[in-house]
């Protein structure tokens, strides 16, 4: 059951694109 719950959570968290943008911003800050 836990595995199914986790998979469901992953589907809900479709903000991966936003995370990628944040990572790019952090890289720019480092430079």
Long-range contacts (C-beta under 8 A, 24 or more apart in sequence): none
